[in-house]
Amino acid sequence: MTATVQSPAQASVPGRTTGKQRNTLGVIGLTIITLGIYSLVWLYKTYQEMKDWNGDGLGGALGLILGILPIVSIVTLFIMPSEVKNLYERDGAQSPVTPMTGLWVLLPFVGGLVWLFKVQGALNDFWASHS
């Protein structure tokens, strides 16, 4: 009898739930309709789902606080892709985003949208591969 070795992505971890795949245009639309309130919900849920999966990271409450504080909120543009990168690396995969993804916001008008599409797209791909 031989033992099979599973990658971290294949290993079954009790109590671990995958995060929700979100439509990026839906996130944008809900943010506009709610005058920005949904972006805070998105921050909280996304950070919390990553912490629930990995067991480390900022988590929802701290991620939300960092996203609300005016001077510190720019940091979340780099921390979020960093935590997504950690999800991929723990599975032995290369991440499609890095902390440098936050630099997209320097591009006027569309930079924030590009950032959101990259980060949410990477999260959607990760959660889809684990559902």
Phi, psi and omega in degrees: 000127180248147179271139176263143180260127179257145173286163178303329180292331183268340184293139178272123180244117181301137177079358182273124178243145179283154177285170182275133173281127183241139176287122184299320178294328175295319178298315179296313181298313179295326177295318179293312182299321182267013179056039175096348183296321181297330179299327178287322175298315179300314179302309182302308184296318182295312178298319182293319179298320179293320179293320178299324181284311185277330186087359176215178183113184184292317187084170187295312185295311181293320177299319178294315179300315179296326179287335182275320184295121187305313184285326185273340188302332178298332181297326181297335179293340178256327181289317181304308178297331178295318179290325176296317178301319179298324177302310182295314185294327177294337177268002181076022181248159177273132183280140176282351177231155177225171177304333180292348176301333178300338180294344179303331183293347177287343178278114184303145174071306187255350184301317179295324178292318178299316178304311182297316179298320180292311184291310181294324177298318178295319177296315179301317179296319180296311181296323179297324181286349182243007182264000000 
